[in-house]
Amino acid sequence: MKNKNKKSQVNSLFRYIPTATQEQYIRRNSYSYPSNNSAIQQIFNFYSKQSYAIGVNATFDRQYQESNSLNLAKFFHFCRDFNIKFLNRQELQDLFKKCATQGSNVTLEEFEQIFSLLPQIYCN
């Protein structure tokens, strides 16, 4: 009788621990980004890390800087993938330059600003 109670206690302790197959399923179906990131942050991270500089001036610092900012070409790539066709290239370029404070690149906050302006422009 004592062994049966002890066994049920052990089973109740390990009831909520996932099995190996459950853990593999969770790993296989989870994103590489932390779950606390918003969708806009995930979009920004995806497009900002699309390409890096190569050649003589390709330092680690430059690659890090380029992976944390979005240039105009990457922004056009985003617009093409999301079928933003209500603005032509010139209007998209003007919107990008209007929000870019670093010159030719935008940060996450500036990308969020562009992202919030798109529905307003679409409705007008």
Secondary structure, 3 states (H helix, E strand, C coil): CHHHHHHHHHHHHCCCCCCHHHHHHHHHHCCCCCCCCCHHHHHHHHHHCCCCCCCCCCCHHHHHHHHCCEEHHHHHHHHHHCCCCCCCHHHHHHHHHHHCCCCCEECHHHHHHHHHHHHHHHHC
